């Protein structure tokens, strides 16, 4: 009985030490990637599957933004080439004219992909220790980005020059 208590105390200490590690540390990343089976007690499997669905949603959104950015950049580039005029709202990046709008969407997509991946591993680590932390930072980030994009889009619609001069 005493031996079992000592083993349980050792397991609890190692679990506490692992829980205190930063979720982005390399030791923790490698231990997470080993993907050991987890006992399915209570809602464990459901929680992990929900975490995977959330990760896939962030990935889908990120890839969607990247696709929209590439589409906008290609559209502006081809229309400017047809009109034989410089690309509207572009910057030179490594010797190539790039649409700032396209670049904004691609960067935003990359941000979503990066955040979604980091959040997935953070939640995975916490779930393995029976913990959970609400996603306050991600929600605030999404609200701020959405508000900024809405304001920029609205200002582009309101202040766009009229092409009706004939």
C-alpha positions in Angstrom: 0.0 0.0 0.0 2.8 2.4 0.9 4.6 1.5 -2.4 1.4 2.4 -4.4 1.1 5.7 -2.5 4.8 6.5 -3.3 4.3 5.7 -7.0 1.1 7.8 -7.1 3.0 10.7 -5.4 5.8 10.4 -8.0 3.3 10.4 -10.9 1.5 13.4 -9.4 4.8 15.3 -9.0 5.8 14.5 -12.6 2.4 15.5 -13.9 2.6 18.8 -11.9 6.1 19.5 -13.3 4.9 18.8 -16.9 1.9 21.0 -16.4 4.1 23.9 -15.2 6.2 23.7 -18.4 5.5 26.3 -21.0 3.2 24.9 -23.7 5.5 26.0 -26.4 8.7 24.4 -25.0 10.4 21.9 -27.3 10.3 19.1 -24.6 6.6 19.5 -24.4 6.2 19.6 -28.2 8.1 16.4 -28.6 6.2 14.6 -25.8 3.0 15.8 -27.4 4.0 14.6 -30.9 4.6 11.0 -29.5 0.8 10.7 -29.4 0.3 8.1 -26.6 -3.1 6.6 -26.1 -5.3 8.3 -23.5 -7.9 6.7 -21.3 -11.4 7.5 -22.5 -13.0 8.4 -19.2 -15.9 10.9 -19.1 -15.7 13.2 -22.1 -12.0 12.8 -22.9 -12.5 11.6 -26.5 -15.2 14.2 -27.1 -13.0 17.0 -25.8 -10.1 16.0 -28.0 -12.3 15.7 -31.1 -13.8 19.1 -30.4 -10.2 20.5 -30.2 -9.4 18.9 -33.6 -12.6 20.4 -35.1 -11.7 23.8 -33.8 -8.2 23.5 -35.3 -9.6 22.5 -38.6 -11.9 25.5 -38.5 -9.0 27.9 -37.9 -7.0 26.1 -40.7 -10.0 26.4 -43.1 -10.4 30.1 -42.3 -6.6 30.7 -42.7 -6.5 28.9 -46.0 -9.6 30.8 -47.2 -7.9 34.1 -46.4 -4.7 33.0 -48.2 -6.8 32.0 -51.3 -8.7 35.3 -51.3 -5.4 37.2 -51.0 -3.8 35.3 -53.9 -7.0 35.8 -56.0 -7.1 39.5 -55.3 -3.4 39.9 -56.2 -3.8 38.0 -59.4 -6.9 39.9 -60.4 -5.4 43.3 -59.8 -2.2 42.2 -61.5 -3.9 41.0 -64.6 -6.3 43.9 -64.9 -3.4 46.4 -64.5 -1.4 44.6 -67.2 -4.4 44.7 -69.5 -4.8 48.4 -69.0 -1.0 48.9 -69.3 -1.0 50.9 -66.1 0.9 50.3 -62.8 -0.7 48.0 -60.3 -3.1 50.0 -58.1 -2.2 50.0 -54.4 0.9 47.9 -54.7 4.2 47.7 -53.0 7.5 46.4 -54.3 8.5 43.2 -52.4 11.8 41.5 -53.5 11.6 43.2 -56.9 8.0 42.2 -57.6 4.9 44.5 -57.4 2.5 43.0 -54.9 -1.1 44.1 -54.2 -1.3 45.4 -50.6 -4.8 44.1 -50.3 -3.7 40.6 -51.4 -0.7 40.8 -49.1 -2.9 41.8 -46.2 -5.2 38.8 -46.8 -2.3 36.3 -47.2 -0.7 37.7 -44.0 -4.0 37.4 -42.2 -4.4 33.8 -43.4 -0.9 33.0 -42.1 -1.8 34.6 -38.8 -4.9 32.4 -38.5 -3.0 29.2 -39.4 -0.2 30.0 -36.9 -2.6 30.9 -34.1 -4.9 27.9 -34.8 -1.9 25.5 -34.6 -0.5 27.1 -31.4 -4.0 27.0 -29.8 -4.5 23.4 -30.8 -1.3 22.3 -29.0 -2.0 24.5 -26.0 -5.5 22.9 -25.5 -4.1 19.4 -26.2 -1.5 19.9 -23.4 -4.2 21.2 -21.0 -6.7 18.4 -21.8 -4.0 15.8 -21.1 -3.8 17.2 -17.6 -7.6 17.5 -17.1 -7.5 21.3 -17.4 -9.1 23.8 -19.8 -8.5 27.5 -20.5 -11.2 29.5 -22.3 -10.0 31.2 -25.6 -10.3 34.8 -24.5 -7.3 36.0 -26.5 -8.4 34.3 -29.7 -11.8 35.8 -29.5 -10.5 39.3 -28.9 -8.0 38.9 -31.7 -10.8 37.8 -34.1 -13.0 40.7 -33.0 -10.2 43.3 -33.4 -9.2 42.0 -36.9 -12.8 41.8 -38.0 -13.6 45.3 -36.8 -10.4 46.7 -38.5 -11.3 44.9 -41.8 -14.9 46.2 -41.6 -13.7 49.8 -41.1 -11.2 49.5 -44.0 -13.8 48.0 -46.3 -16.4 50.5 -45.3 -14.0 53.4 -45.9 -13.1 52.0 -49.3 -16.8 51.9 -50.3 -17.6 55.3 -49.0 -14.5 57.1 -50.3 -14.0 55.3 -53.6 -13.5 57.7 -56.5 -16.4 57.8 -59.0 -15.5 56.5 -62.5 -18.7 58.0 -64.0 -16.9 61.1 -65.5 -17.6 60.9 -69.3 
